[in-house]
């Protein structure tokens, strides 16, 4: 019996708050056991905390950190 072909790679949909694919990908990495809403709360809370402490845009700091790691 023949096997089905490989599953297609799905396009990552931008997250609803920032409309950014990098944030959506990071939410997917943080997510455990399919709990996407919990992962979003964790990430959005962290970005708000960063913005509060550094007096800069949390998303800009996040993107800078990702660029430094790459």
CHARMM-style PDB file with segment names, atoms N, HN, CA, C and O in Angstrom:
ATOM      1  N   UNK     1       0.842  -1.170   0.000  1.00  0.00      PROA
ATOM      2  CA  UNK     1       0.000   0.000   0.000  1.00  0.00      PROA
ATOM      3  C   UNK     1       0.893   1.240   0.000  1.00  0.00      PROA
ATOM      4  O   UNK     1       1.864   1.314   0.754  1.00  0.00      PROA
ATOM      5  N   UNK     2       0.566   2.193  -0.833  1.00  0.00      PROA
ATOM      6  HN  UNK     2      -0.222   2.134  -1.446  1.00  0.00      PROA
ATOM      7  CA  UNK     2       1.410   3.385  -0.936  1.00  0.00      PROA
ATOM      8  C   UNK     2       1.159   4.329   0.240  1.00  0.00      PROA
ATOM      9  O   UNK     2       0.102   4.326   0.870  1.00  0.00      PROA
ATOM     10  N   UNK     3       2.166   5.117   0.493  1.00  0.00      PROA
ATOM     11  HN  UNK     3       3.025   5.119  -0.019  1.00  0.00      PROA
ATOM     12  CA  UNK     3       2.073   6.076   1.589  1.00  0.00      PROA
ATOM     13  C   UNK     3       1.735   7.451   1.039  1.00  0.00      PROA
ATOM     14  O   UNK     3       1.991   7.753  -0.127  1.00  0.00      PROA
ATOM     15  N   UNK     4       1.163   8.265   1.887  1.00  0.00      PROA
ATOM     16  HN  UNK     4       0.955   8.019   2.834  1.00  0.00      PROA
ATOM     17  CA  UNK     4       0.855   9.636   1.481  1.00  0.00      PROA
ATOM     18  C   UNK     4       2.150  10.427   1.373  1.00  0.00      PROA
ATOM     19  O   UNK     4       3.175  10.037   1.933  1.00  0.00      PROA
ATOM     20  N   UNK     5       2.098  11.531   0.655  1.00  0.00      PROA
ATOM     21  HN  UNK     5       1.266  11.848   0.200  1.00  0.00      PROA
ATOM     22  CA  UNK     5       3.264  12.396   0.540  1.00  0.00      PROA
ATOM     23  C   UNK     5       3.524  13.132   1.847  1.00  0.00      PROA
ATOM     24  O   UNK     5       2.744  13.045   2.796  1.00  0.00      PROA
ATOM     25  N   UNK     6       4.617  13.843   1.874  1.00  0.00      PROA
ATOM     26  HN  UNK     6       5.250  13.913   1.103  1.00  0.00      PROA
ATOM     27  CA  UNK     6       4.965  14.586   3.077  1.00  0.00      PROA
ATOM     28  C   UNK     6       3.971  15.714   3.318  1.00  0.00      PROA
ATOM     29  O   UNK     6       3.379  16.251   2.382  1.00  0.00      PROA
ATOM     30  N   UNK     7       3.800  16.057   4.576  1.00  0.00      PROA
ATOM     31  HN  UNK     7       4.281  15.620   5.336  1.00  0.00      PROA
ATOM     32  CA  UNK     7       2.905  17.156   4.929  1.00  0.00      PROA
ATOM     33  C   UNK     7       3.527  18.472   4.483  1.00  0.00      PROA
ATOM     34  O   UNK     7       4.742  18.655   4.557  1.00  0.00      PROA
ATOM     35  N   UNK     8       2.688  19.376   4.023  1.00  0.00      PROA
ATOM     36  HN  UNK     8       1.701  19.227   3.963  1.00  0.00      PROA
ATOM     37  CA  UNK     8       3.175  20.674   3.570  1.00  0.00      PROA
ATOM     38  C   UNK     8       3.548  21.542   4.761  1.00  0.00      PROA
ATOM     39  O   UNK     8       2.930  21.459   5.822  1.00  0.00      PROA
ATOM     40  N   UNK     9       4.555  22.368   4.577  1.00  0.00      PROA
ATOM     41  HN  UNK     9       5.058  22.436   3.715  1.00  0.00      PROA
ATOM     42  CA  UNK     9       4.958  23.305   5.618  1.00  0.00      PROA
ATOM     43  C   UNK     9       3.979  24.467   5.587  1.00  0.00      PROA
ATOM     44  O   UNK     9       3.790  25.107   4.552  1.00  0.00      PROA
ATOM     45  N   UNK    10       3.363  24.732   6.724  1.00  0.00      PROA
ATOM     46  HN  UNK    10       3.516  24.212   7.564  1.00  0.00      PROA
ATOM     47  CA  UNK    10       2.358  25.792   6.790  1.00  0.00      PROA
ATOM     48  C   UNK    10       3.025  27.141   6.995  1.00  0.00      PROA
ATOM     49  O   UNK    10       4.063  27.252   7.648  1.00  0.00      PROA
ATOM     50  N   UNK    11       2.408  28.156   6.427  1.00  0.00      PROA
ATOM     51  HN  UNK    11       1.565  28.066   5.897  1.00  0.00      PROA
ATOM     52  CA  UNK    11       2.899  29.517   6.594  1.00  0.00      PROA
ATOM     53  C   UNK    11       2.528  29.997   8.000  1.00  0.00      PROA
ATOM     54  O   UNK    11       1.413  29.767   8.467  1.00  0.00      PROA
ATOM     55  N   UNK    12       3.469  30.662   8.665  1.00  0.00      PROA
ATOM     56  HN  UNK    12       4.375  30.848   8.285  1.00  0.00      PROA
ATOM     57  CA  UNK    12       3.216  31.162  10.009  1.00  0.00      PROA
ATOM     58  C   UNK    12       2.387  32.437   9.902  1.00  0.00      PROA
ATOM     59  O   UNK    12       2.770  33.386   9.219  1.00  0.00      PROA
ATOM     60  N   UNK    13       1.251  32.442  10.586  1.00  0.00      PROA
ATOM     61  HN  UNK    13       0.941  31.671  11.141  1.00  0.00      PROA
ATOM     62  CA  UNK    13       0.357  33.596  10.573  1.00  0.00      PROA
ATOM     63  C   UNK    13       0.858  34.604  11.609  1.00  0.00      PROA
ATOM     64  O   UNK    13       1.177  34.211  12.731  1.00  0.00      PROA
ATOM     65  N   UNK    14       0.937  35.882  11.266  1.00  0.00      PROA
ATOM     66  HN  UNK    14       0.678  36.201  10.354  1.00  0.00      PROA
ATOM     67  CA  UNK    14       1.393  36.892  12.241  1.00  0.00      PROA
ATOM     68  C   UNK    14       0.506  36.901  13.480  1.00  0.00      PROA
ATOM     69  O   UNK    14      -0.685  36.598  13.407  1.00  0.00      PROA
ATOM     70  N   UNK    15       1.102  37.255  14.621  1.00  0.00      PROA
ATOM     71  HN  UNK    15       2.070  37.501  14.681  1.00  0.00      PROA
ATOM     72  CA  UNK    15       0.335  37.252  15.864  1.00  0.00      PROA
ATOM     73  C   UNK    15      -0.682  38.400  15.858  1.00  0.00      PROA
ATOM     74  O   UNK    15      -0.491  39.393  15.156  1.00  0.00      PROA
ATOM     75  N   UNK    16      -1.756  38.266  16.633  1.00  0.00      PROA
ATOM     76  HN  UNK    16      -1.912  37.459  17.203  1.00  0.00      PROA
ATOM     77  CA  UNK    16      -2.832  39.259  16.570  1.00  0.00      PROA
ATOM     78  C   UNK    16      -2.499  40.613  17.192  1.00  0.00      PROA
ATOM     79  O   UNK    16      -3.079  41.622  16.789  1.00  0.00      PROA
ATOM     80  N   UNK    17      -1.590  40.668  18.154  1.00  0.00      PROA
ATOM     81  HN  UNK    17      -1.119  39.849  18.481  1.00  0.00      PROA
ATOM     82  CA  UNK    17      -1.321  41.933  18.846  1.00  0.00      PROA
ATOM     83  C   UNK    17      -0.340  42.810  18.082  1.00  0.00      PROA
ATOM     84  O   UNK    17      -0.609  43.991  17.865  1.00  0.00      PROA
ATOM     85  N   UNK    18       0.793  42.249  17.673  1.00  0.00      PROA
ATOM     86  HN  UNK    18       1.011  41.290  17.849  1.00  0.00      PROA
ATOM     87  CA  UNK    18       1.839  43.033  17.018  1.00  0.00      PROA
ATOM     88  C   UNK    18       1.865  42.856  15.501  1.00  0.00      PROA
ATOM     89  O   UNK    18       2.566  43.594  14.810  1.00  0.00      PROA
ATOM     90  N   UNK    19       1.117  41.896  14.977  1.00  0.00      PROA
ATOM     91  HN  UNK    19       0.547  41.296  15.538  1.00  0.00      PROA
ATOM     92  CA  UNK    19       1.096  41.601  13.537  1.00  0.00      PROA
ATOM     93  C   UNK    19       2.509  41.330  13.016  1.00  0.00      PROA
ATOM     94  O   UNK    19       2.929  41.880  11.997  1.00  0.00      PROA
ATOM     95  N   UNK    20       3.229  40.472  13.736  1.00  0.00      PROA
ATOM     96  HN  UNK    20       2.888  40.025  14.563  1.00  0.00      PROA
ATOM     97  CA  UNK    20       4.621  40.189  13.414  1.00  0.00      PROA
ATOM     98  C   UNK    20       4.831  38.682  13.391  1.00  0.00      PROA
ATOM     99  O   UNK    20       4.388  37.975  14.296  1.00  0.00      PROA
ATOM    100  N   UNK    21       5.501  38.194  12.365  1.00  0.00      PROA
ATOM    101  HN  UNK    21       5.861  38.768  11.630  1.00  0.00      PROA
ATOM    102  CA  UNK    21       5.747  36.753  12.243  1.00  0.00      PROA
ATOM    103  C   UNK    21       6.809  36.262  13.231  1.00  0.00      PROA
ATOM    104  O   UNK    21       6.740  35.122  13.688  1.00  0.00      PROA
ATOM    105  N   UNK    22       7.787  37.104  13.565  1.00  0.00      PROA
ATOM    106  HN  UNK    22       7.843  38.031  13.194  1.00  0.00      PROA
ATOM    107  CA  UNK    22       8.827  36.697  14.512  1.00  0.00      PROA
ATOM    108  C   UNK    22       8.222  36.442  15.888  1.00  0.00      PROA
ATOM    109  O   UNK    22       8.574  35.467  16.552  1.00  0.00      PROA
ATOM    110  N   UNK    23       7.327  37.303  16.309  1.00  0.00      PROA
ATOM    111  HN  UNK    23       7.041  38.095  15.770  1.00  0.00      PROA
ATOM    112  CA  UNK    23       6.661  37.130  17.601  1.00  0.00      PROA
ATOM    113  C   UNK    23       5.804  35.864  17.575  1.00  0.00      PROA
ATOM    114  O   UNK    23       5.774  35.116  18.552  1.00  0.00      PROA
ATOM    115  N   UNK    24       5.114  35.625  16.473  1.00  0.00      PROA
ATOM    116  HN  UNK    24       5.138  36.233  15.679  1.00  0.00      PROA
ATOM    117  CA  UNK    24       4.285  34.422  16.353  1.00  0.00      PROA
ATOM    118  C   UNK    24       5.143  33.161  16.425  1.00  0.00      PROA
ATOM    119  O   UNK    24       4.755  32.182  17.063  1.00  0.00      PROA
ATOM    120  N   UNK    25       6.288  33.179  15.784  1.00  0.00      PROA
ATOM    121  HN  UNK    25       6.604  33.974  15.266  1.00  0.00      PROA
ATOM    122  CA  UNK    25       7.197  32.032  15.820  1.00  0.00      PROA
ATOM    123  C   UNK    25       7.711  31.804  17.238  1.00  0.00      PROA
ATOM    124  O   UNK    25       7.814  30.664  17.690  1.00  0.00      PROA
ATOM    125  N   UNK    26       8.034  32.897  17.940  1.00  0.00      PROA
ATOM    126  HN  UNK    26       7.950  33.823  17.572  1.00  0.00      PROA
ATOM    127  CA  UNK    26       8.530  32.777  19.308  1.00  0.00      PROA
ATOM    128  C   UNK    26       7.433  32.256  20.235  1.00  0.00      PROA
ATOM    129  O   UNK    26       7.716  31.484  21.151  1.00  0.00      PROA
ATOM    130  N   UNK    27       6.191  32.668  20.009  1.00  0.00      PROA
ATOM    131  HN  UNK    27       5.961  33.295  19.266  1.00  0.00      PROA
ATOM    132  CA  UNK    27       5.067  32.140  20.791  1.00  0.00      PROA
ATOM    133  C   UNK    27       4.974  30.635  20.581  1.00  0.00      PROA
ATOM    134  O   UNK    27       4.742  29.886  21.531  1.00  0.00      PROA
ATOM    135  N   UNK    28       5.153  30.189  19.341  1.00  0.00      PROA
ATOM    136  HN  UNK    28       5.341  30.797  18.570  1.00  0.00      PROA
ATOM    137  CA  UNK    28       5.098  28.754  19.054  1.00  0.00      PROA
ATOM    138  C   UNK    28       6.233  28.002  19.735  1.00  0.00      PROA
ATOM    139  O   UNK    28       6.059  26.846  20.120  1.00  0.00      PROA
ATOM    140  N   UNK    29       7.384  28.630  19.891  1.00  0.00      PROA
ATOM    141  HN  UNK    29       7.526  29.570  19.579  1.00  0.00      PROA
ATOM    142  CA  UNK    29       8.515  27.990  20.565  1.00  0.00      PROA
ATOM    143  C   UNK    29       8.251  27.897  22.068  1.00  0.00      PROA
ATOM    144  O   UNK    29       8.573  26.888  22.697  1.00  0.00      PROA
ATOM    145  N   UNK    30       7.666  28.951  22.640  1.00  0.00      PROA
ATOM    146  HN  UNK    30       7.405  29.770  22.129  1.00  0.00      PROA
ATOM    147  CA  UNK    30       7.390  28.980  24.080  1.00  0.00      PROA
ATOM    148  C   UNK    30       6.247  28.026  24.444  1.00  0.00      PROA
ATOM    149  O   UNK    30       6.201  27.509  25.561  1.00  0.00      PROA
ATOM    150  N   UNK    31       5.336  27.796  23.515  1.00  0.00      PROA
ATOM    151  HN  UNK    31       5.373  28.215  22.608  1.00  0.00      PROA
ATOM    152  CA  UNK    31       4.121  27.018  23.769  1.00  0.00      PROA
ATOM    153  C   UNK    31       4.442  25.581  24.192  1.00  0.00      PROA
ATOM    154  O   UNK    31       5.291  24.913  23.601  1.00  0.00      PROA
ATOM    155  N   UNK    32       3.737  25.129  25.231  1.00  0.00      PROA
ATOM    156  HN  UNK    32       3.048  25.672  25.711  1.00  0.00      PROA
ATOM    157  CA  UNK    32       3.835  23.748  25.686  1.00  0.00      PROA
ATOM    158  C   UNK    32       2.441  23.133  25.702  1.00  0.00      PROA
ATOM    159  O   UNK    32       1.474  23.777  26.110  1.00  0.00      PROA
ATOM    160  N   UNK    33       2.344  21.893  25.260  1.00  0.00      PROA
ATOM    161  HN  UNK    33       3.129  21.370  24.929  1.00  0.00      PROA
ATOM    162  CA  UNK    33       1.099  21.127  25.278  1.00  0.00      PROA
ATOM    163  C   UNK    33      -0.040  21.826  24.547  1.00  0.00      PROA
ATOM    164  O   UNK    33      -1.204  21.659  24.911  1.00  0.00      PROA
ATOM    165  N   UNK    34       0.283  22.602  23.527  1.00  0.00      PROA
ATOM    166  HN  UNK    34       1.229  22.738  23.232  1.00  0.00      PROA
ATOM    167  CA  UNK    34      -0.744  23.239  22.718  1.00  0.00      PROA
ATOM    168  C   UNK    34      -1.420  24.433  23.352  1.00  0.00      PROA
ATOM    169  O   UNK    34      -2.441  24.899  22.848  1.00  0.00      PROA
ATOM    170  N   UNK    35      -0.874  24.942  24.449  1.00  0.00      PROA
ATOM    171  HN  UNK    35      -0.044  24.564  24.859  1.00  0.00      PROA
ATOM    172  CA  UNK    35      -1.483  26.070  25.168  1.00  0.00      PROA
ATOM    173  C   UNK    35      -0.959  27.388  24.603  1.00  0.00      PROA
ATOM    174  O   UNK    35      -0.104  28.037  25.206  1.00  0.00      PROA
ATOM    175  N   UNK    36      -1.479  27.774  23.447  1.00  0.00      PROA
ATOM    176  HN  UNK    36      -2.173  27.247  22.957  1.00  0.00      PROA
ATOM    177  CA  UNK    36      -0.999  28.979  22.774  1.00  0.00      PROA
ATOM    178  C   UNK    36      -1.387  30.241  23.534  1.00  0.00      PROA
ATOM    179  O   UNK    36      -0.601  31.187  23.586  1.00  0.00      PROA
ATOM    180  N   UNK    37      -2.573  30.278  24.119  1.00  0.00      PROA
ATOM    181  HN  UNK    37      -3.211  29.510  24.077  1.00  0.00      PROA
ATOM    182  CA  UNK    37      -2.997  31.483  24.837  1.00  0.00      PROA
ATOM    183  C   UNK    37      -2.121  31.737  26.058  1.00  0.00      PROA
ATOM    184  O   UNK    37      -1.843  32.890  26.388  1.00  0.00      PROA
ATOM    185  N   UNK    38      -1.687  30.689  26.724  1.00  0.00      PROA
ATOM    186  HN  UNK    38      -1.912  29.752  26.456  1.00  0.00      PROA
ATOM    187  CA  UNK    38      -0.793  30.836  27.873  1.00  0.00      PROA
ATOM    188  C   UNK    38       0.568  31.347  27.408  1.00  0.00      PROA
ATOM    189  O   UNK    38       1.156  32.218  28.050  1.00  0.00      PROA
ATOM    190  N   UNK    39       1.067  30.814  26.303  1.00  0.00      PROA
ATOM    191  HN  UNK    39       0.590  30.106  25.782  1.00  0.00      PROA
ATOM    192  CA  UNK    39       2.351  31.257  25.762  1.00  0.00      PROA
ATOM    193  C   UNK    39       2.285  32.723  25.340  1.00  0.00      PROA
ATOM    194  O   UNK    39       3.243  33.469  25.543  1.00  0.00      PROA
ATOM    195  N   UNK    40       1.159  33.141  24.753  1.00  0.00      PROA
ATOM    196  HN  UNK    40       0.380  32.535  24.588  1.00  0.00      PROA
ATOM    197  CA  UNK    40       0.998  34.546  24.368  1.00  0.00      PROA
ATOM    198  C   UNK    40       0.985  35.442  25.595  1.00  0.00      PROA
ATOM    199  O   UNK    40       1.598  36.510  25.584  1.00  0.00      PROA
ATOM    200  N   UNK    41       0.296  35.024  26.654  1.00  0.00      PROA
ATOM    201  HN  UNK    41      -0.201  34.156  26.663  1.00  0.00      PROA
ATOM    202  CA  UNK    41       0.261  35.812  27.887  1.00  0.00      PROA
ATOM    203  C   UNK    41       1.652  35.968  28.473  1.00  0.00      PROA
ATOM    204  O   UNK    41       2.008  37.047  28.947  1.00  0.00      PROA
ATOM    205  N   UNK    42       2.446  34.901  28.446  1.00  0.00      PROA
ATOM    206  HN  UNK    42       2.157  34.025  28.060  1.00  0.00      PROA
ATOM    207  CA  UNK    42       3.807  34.954  28.972  1.00  0.00      PROA
ATOM    208  C   UNK    42       4.649  35.927  28.162  1.00  0.00      PROA
ATOM    209  O   UNK    42       5.324  36.784  28.733  1.00  0.00      PROA
ATOM    210  N   UNK    43       4.617  35.806  26.843  1.00  0.00      PROA
ATOM    211  HN  UNK    43       4.068  35.110  26.380  1.00  0.00      PROA
ATOM    212  CA  UNK    43       5.442  36.655  25.985  1.00  0.00      PROA
ATOM    213  C   UNK    43       4.994  38.109  26.036  1.00  0.00      PROA
ATOM    214  O   UNK    43       5.829  39.006  26.157  1.00  0.00      PROA
ATOM    215  N   UNK    44       3.690  38.357  25.945  1.00  0.00      PROA
ATOM    216  HN  UNK    44       3.012  37.629  25.847  1.00  0.00      PROA
ATOM    217  CA  UNK    44       3.191  39.734  25.981  1.00  0.00      PROA
ATOM    218  C   UNK    44       3.477  40.380  27.335  1.00  0.00      PROA
ATOM    219  O   UNK    44       3.802  41.566  27.400  1.00  0.00      PROA
ATOM    220  N   UNK    45       3.358  39.613  28.404  1.00  0.00      PROA
ATOM    221  HN  UNK    45       3.094  38.650  28.351  1.00  0.00      PROA
ATOM    222  CA  UNK    45       3.692  40.128  29.734  1.00  0.00      PROA
ATOM    223  C   UNK    45       5.161  40.483  29.844  1.00  0.00      PROA
ATOM    224  O   UNK    45       5.522  41.499  30.438  1.00  0.00      PROA
ATOM    225  N   UNK    46       6.011  39.637  29.268  1.00  0.00      PROA
ATOM    226  HN  UNK    46       5.718  38.812  28.786  1.00  0.00      PROA
ATOM    227  CA  UNK    46       7.450  39.908  29.290  1.00  0.00      PROA
ATOM    228  C   UNK    46       7.782  41.157  28.477  1.00  0.00      PROA
ATOM    229  O   UNK    46       8.616  41.962  28.891  1.00  0.00      PROA
ATOM    230  N   UNK    47       7.135  41.323  27.323  1.00  0.00      PROA
ATOM    231  HN  UNK    47       6.458  40.669  26.986  1.00  0.00      PROA
ATOM    232  CA  UNK    47       7.386  42.512  26.497  1.00  0.00      PROA
ATOM    233  C   UNK    47       6.897  43.774  27.196  1.00  0.00      PROA
ATOM    234  O   UNK    47       7.538  44.820  27.095  1.00  0.00      PROA
ATOM    235  N   UNK    48       5.774  43.695  27.903  1.00  0.00      PROA
ATOM    236  HN  UNK    48       5.252  42.845  27.985  1.00  0.00      PROA
ATOM    237  CA  UNK    48       5.287  44.845  28.673  1.00  0.00      PROA
ATOM    238  C   UNK    48       6.245  45.183  29.807  1.00  0.00      PROA
ATOM    239  O   UNK    48       6.497  46.357  30.081  1.00  0.00      PROA
ATOM    240  N   UNK    49       6.775  44.166  30.461  1.00  0.00      PROA
ATOM    241  HN  UNK    49       6.570  43.213  30.238  1.00  0.00      PROA
ATOM    242  CA  UNK    49       7.726  44.380  31.547  1.00  0.00      PROA
ATOM    243  C   UNK    49       9.018  45.003  31.034  1.00  0.00      PROA
ATOM    244  O   UNK    49       9.579  45.891  31.676  1.00  0.00      PROA
ATOM    245  N   UNK    50       9.487  44.546  29.891  1.00  0.00      PROA
ATOM    246  HN  UNK    50       9.031  43.825  29.369  1.00  0.00      PROA
ATOM    247  CA  UNK    50      10.686  45.122  29.272  1.00  0.00      PROA
ATOM    248  C   UNK    50      10.453  46.589  28.935  1.00  0.00      PROA
ATOM    249  O   UNK    50      11.310  47.434  29.195  1.00  0.00      PROA
ATOM    250  N   UNK    51       9.296  46.891  28.359  1.00  0.00      PROA
ATOM    251  HN  UNK    51       8.600  46.205  28.148  1.00  0.00      PROA
ATOM    252  CA  UNK    51       8.974  48.275  27.998  1.00  0.00      PROA
ATOM    253  C   UNK    51       8.901  49.160  29.236  1.00  0.00      PROA
ATOM    254  O   UNK    51       9.328  50.314  29.209  1.00  0.00      PROA
ATOM    255  N   UNK    52       8.365  48.621  30.308  1.00  0.00      PROA
ATOM    256  HN  UNK    52       8.019  47.683  30.330  1.00  0.00      PROA
ATOM    257  CA  UNK    52       8.236  49.382  31.547  1.00  0.00      PROA
ATOM    258  C   UNK    52       9.601  49.671  32.171  1.00  0.00      PROA
ATOM    259  O   UNK    52       9.848  50.779  32.647  1.00  0.00      PROA
ATOM    260  N   UNK    53      10.476  48.685  32.170  1.00  0.00      PROA
ATOM    261  HN  UNK    53      10.276  47.785  31.784  1.00  0.00      PROA
ATOM    262  CA  UNK    53      11.776  48.846  32.830  1.00  0.00      PROA
ATOM    263  C   UNK    53      12.788  49.624  32.004  1.00  0.00      PROA
ATOM    264  O   UNK    53      13.601  50.359  32.564  1.00  0.00      PROA
ATOM    265  N   UNK    54      12.754  49.480  30.690  1.00  0.00      PROA
ATOM    266  HN  UNK    54      12.093  48.883  30.235  1.00  0.00      PROA
ATOM    267  CA  UNK    54      13.761  50.133  29.845  1.00  0.00      PROA
ATOM    268  C   UNK    54      13.276  51.442  29.251  1.00  0.00      PROA
ATOM    269  O   UNK    54      14.069  52.185  28.674  1.00  0.00      PROA
ATOM    270  N   UNK    55      11.991  51.740  29.380  1.00  0.00      PROA
ATOM    271  HN  UNK    55      11.347  51.136  29.850  1.00  0.00      PROA
ATOM    272  CA  UNK    55      11.395  52.951  28.796  1.00  0.00      PROA
ATOM    273  C   UNK    55      11.540  52.980  27.276  1.00  0.00      PROA
ATOM    274  O   UNK    55      11.551  54.053  26.672  1.00  0.00      PROA
ATOM    275  N   UNK    56      11.650  51.804  26.661  1.00  0.00      PROA
ATOM    276  HN  UNK    56      11.641  50.933  27.152  1.00  0.00      PROA
ATOM    277  CA  UNK    56      11.708  51.663  25.205  1.00  0.00      PROA
ATOM    278  C   UNK    56      10.556  50.759  24.773  1.00  0.00      PROA
ATOM    279  O   UNK    56       9.882  50.146  25.601  1.00  0.00      PROA
ATOM    280  N   UNK    57      10.348  50.692  23.472  1.00  0.00      PROA
ATOM    281  HN  UNK    57      10.895  51.190  22.799  1.00  0.00      PROA
ATOM    282  CA  UNK    57       9.327  49.800  22.935  1.00  0.00      PROA
ATOM    283  C   UNK    57       9.759  48.351  23.166  1.00  0.00      PROA
ATOM    284  O   UNK    57      10.865  47.960  22.793  1.00  0.00      PROA
ATOM    285  N   UNK    58       8.884  47.559  23.782  1.00  0.00      PROA
ATOM    286  HN  UNK    58       7.986  47.876  24.085  1.00  0.00      PROA
ATOM    287  CA  UNK    58       9.212  46.168  24.088  1.00  0.00      PROA
ATOM    288  C   UNK    58       9.490  45.342  22.852  1.00  0.00      PROA
ATOM    289  O   UNK    58      10.370  44.481  22.859  1.00  0.00      PROA
ATOM    290  N   UNK    59       8.739  45.599  21.782  1.00  0.00      PROA
ATOM    291  HN  UNK    59       8.024  46.298  21.776  1.00  0.00      PROA
ATOM    292  CA  UNK    59       8.937  44.857  20.540  1.00  0.00      PROA
ATOM    293  C   UNK    59      10.289  45.184  19.917  1.00  0.00      PROA
ATOM    294  O   UNK    59      10.948  44.298  19.372  1.00  0.00      PROA
ATOM    295  N   UNK    60      10.709  46.444  19.993  1.00  0.00      PROA
ATOM    296  HN  UNK    60      10.174  47.163  20.436  1.00  0.00      PROA
ATOM    297  CA  UNK    60      12.011  46.841  19.439  1.00  0.00      PROA
ATOM    298  C   UNK    60      13.148  46.165  20.200  1.00  0.00      PROA
ATOM    299  O   UNK    60      14.120  45.712  19.595  1.00  0.00      PROA
ATOM    300  N   UNK    61      13.029  46.098  21.515  1.00  0.00      PROA
ATOM    301  HN  UNK    61      12.239  46.466  22.006  1.00  0.00      PROA
ATOM    302  CA  UNK    61      14.051  45.432  22.329  1.00  0.00      PROA
ATOM    303  C   UNK    61      14.081  43.942  22.010  1.00  0.00      PROA
ATOM    304  O   UNK    61      15.155  43.349  21.913  1.00  0.00      PROA
ATOM    305  N   UNK    62      12.913  43.336  21.846  1.00  0.00      PROA
ATOM    306  HN  UNK    62      12.040  43.818  21.925  1.00  0.00      PROA
ATOM    307  CA  UNK    62      12.820  41.916  21.498  1.00  0.00      PROA
ATOM    308  C   UNK    62      13.497  41.640  20.160  1.00  0.00      PROA
ATOM    309  O   UNK    62      14.274  40.693  20.035  1.00  0.00      PROA
ATOM    310  N   UNK    63      13.199  42.471  19.158  1.00  0.00      PROA
ATOM    311  HN  UNK    63      12.567  43.240  19.260  1.00  0.00      PROA
ATOM    312  CA  UNK    63      13.803  42.273  17.829  1.00  0.00      PROA
ATOM    313  C   UNK    63      15.314  42.455  17.877  1.00  0.00      PROA
ATOM    314  O   UNK    63      16.048  41.720  17.216  1.00  0.00      PROA
ATOM    315  N   UNK    64      15.786  43.433  18.658  1.00  0.00      PROA
ATOM    316  HN  UNK    64      15.189  44.029  19.195  1.00  0.00      PROA
ATOM    317  CA  UNK    64      17.226  43.649  18.797  1.00  0.00      PROA
ATOM    318  C   UNK    64      17.883  42.434  19.448  1.00  0.00      PROA
ATOM    319  O   UNK    64      18.970  42.025  19.041  1.00  0.00      PROA
ATOM    320  N   UNK    65      17.232  41.858  20.450  1.00  0.00      PROA
ATOM    321  HN  UNK    65      16.349  42.191  20.780  1.00  0.00      PROA
ATOM    322  CA  UNK    65      17.769  40.669  21.119  1.00  0.00      PROA
ATOM    323  C   UNK    65      17.829  39.485  20.159  1.00  0.00      PROA
ATOM    324  O   UNK    65      18.803  38.733  20.165  1.00  0.00      PROA
ATOM    325  N   UNK    66      16.803  39.314  19.338  1.00  0.00      PROA
ATOM    326  HN  UNK    66      16.011  39.925  19.333  1.00  0.00      PROA
ATOM    327  CA  UNK    66      16.793  38.225  18.360  1.00  0.00      PROA
ATOM    328  C   UNK    66      17.909  38.422  17.340  1.00  0.00      PROA
ATOM    329  O   UNK    66      18.580  37.461  16.965  1.00  0.00      PROA
ATOM    330  N   UNK    67      18.115  39.660  16.887  1.00  0.00      PROA
ATOM    331  HN  UNK    67      17.570  40.441  17.192  1.00  0.00      PROA
ATOM    332  CA  UNK    67      19.187  39.939  15.926  1.00  0.00      PROA
ATOM    333  C   UNK    67      20.558  39.682  16.534  1.00  0.00      PROA
ATOM    334  O   UNK    67      21.465  39.226  15.838  1.00  0.00      PROA
ATOM    335  N   UNK    68      20.723  39.969  17.832  1.00  0.00      PROA
ATOM    336  HN  UNK    68      19.986  40.340  18.397  1.00  0.00      PROA
ATOM    337  CA  UNK    68      22.002  39.722  18.495  1.00  0.00      PROA
ATOM    338  C   UNK    68      22.298  38.229  18.598  1.00  0.00      PROA
ATOM    339  O   UNK    68      23.459  37.821  18.552  1.00  0.00      PROA
ATOM    340  N   UNK    69      21.266  37.422  18.736  1.00  0.00      PROA
ATOM    341  HN  UNK    69      20.324  37.753  18.774  1.00  0.00      PROA
ATOM    342  CA  UNK    69      21.449  35.978  18.865  1.00  0.00      PROA
ATOM    343  C   UNK    69      21.774  35.343  17.519  1.00  0.00      PROA
ATOM    344  O   UNK    69      22.521  34.367  17.457  1.00  0.00      PROA
ATOM    345  N   UNK    70      21.220  35.888  16.446  1.00  0.00      PROA
ATOM    346  HN  UNK    70      20.612  36.681  16.496  1.00  0.00      PROA
ATOM    347  CA  UNK    70      21.444  35.316  15.117  1.00  0.00      PROA
ATOM    348  C   UNK    70      22.838  35.449  14.728  1.00  0.00      PROA
ATOM    349  OT1 UNK    70      23.218  35.023  13.637  1.00  0.00      PROA
TER     350      UNK     70
END
